[in-house]
Amino acid sequence: MEVPQPLKLLDLVRQAIRFRYLSRKTENSYLYYIRDFILFHQKRHPGAPRQKDEGRRGNLLWAKVLACRNGWVISAKC
């Protein structure tokens, strides 16, 4: 008897989006940004050991990179 594999994060997000009857375009946008966020942080688990306050600065850095890439304006104090 085979043990079922747990669903991956993006599959769980996809299920949650479809449960809420959001459009496919919204689903694709959410998945794109989640995947981009994960890859930007080099696939590290949130519970992985890290330096103090690195998580918050890393998220802000990701937002700045995302804004520059897309030509958006971001106003955030570091």
For each residue, the residues with C-beta under 8 A, 3 or more apart:
1:
2:
3:
4:
5:
6:
7: 11 12 15
8: 11 12
9: 12 13 34 38
10: 13 14 31 34 35
11: 7 8 14 15
12: 7 8 9 15 16
13: 9 10 16 17 30 31 34
14: 10 11 17 18 27 31
15: 7 11 12 18 19
16: 12 13 19 20
17: 13 14 20 22 26 27 30
18: 14 15 21 22 27
19: 15 16
20: 16 17
21: 18
22: 17 18 26 27
23: 26 27
24: 27 28
25: 28 29
26: 17 22 23 29 30
27: 14 17 18 22 23 24 30 31
28: 24 25 31 32
29: 25 26 32 33
30: 13 17 26 27 33 34
31: 10 13 14 27 28 34 35
32: 28 29 35 36
33: 29 30 36 37 66
34: 9 10 13 30 31 37 38
35: 10 31 32 38 39
36: 32 33 39 40 66
37: 33 34 40 41 62
38: 9 34 35 41 43
39: 35 36 42 43
40: 36 37 62 65
41: 37 38 44 58 62
42: 39
43: 38 39
44: 41 48 50
45: 48
46: 55
47:
48: 44 45
49:
50: 44 54 55
51: 54
52:
53: 56 57
54: 50 51 57 58
55: 46 50 58 59
56: 53 59 60
57: 53 54 60 61 78
58: 41 54 55 61 62
59: 55 56 62 63
60: 56 57 63 64 76 78
61: 57 58 64 65
62: 37 40 41 58 59 65 66
63: 59 60 66 67 74 76
64: 60 61 67 68 74 76
65: 40 61 62 68 69
66: 33 36 62 63 69 70 72
67: 63 64 70 71 72 73 74
68: 64 65 71 72
69: 65 66
70: 66 67
71: 67 68
72: 66 67 68
73: 67
74: 63 64 67
75:
76: 60 63 64
77:
78: 57 60
